[in-house]
Amino acid sequence: MEISPSALEFKGSFTKQSTQYLTLTNTTNSPLAFKVKTTAPKLYCVRPNASVIDPGRSAQISIILQGFSSPLQKDYKCKDKFLIVSLPSPDGIDASKIGESWASLEAKYKSEVISKKLRVNYVITEDEPD
């Protein structure tokens, strides 16, 4: 599976909700199930956070930063990370049920699990006027 971009970059004062997008591309010749995990689940909303991508297809993932109650300091260092886990998906499994059956899929395909980490960078600026 290919993932782009290789790091997530959010810009602003971080007092408002902000969205970045990941593109996951299945470069194999069989369906892949994926799951997106983060070190800060209360801060980010990920849609979809688990699904299936058919061979040669791509999926766009929305990463929504919920925002902070006050602007961040200019020297704030973000330590958040995302982990994208992929594994083979048996034919006929409902993409909307991947989250529920993830544990059993992970156990079944343990040797074929591929994980990739993404760092999150914050570029702290003033908010643009609406």
Disulfide bonds with the S-S distance in Angstrom:
none
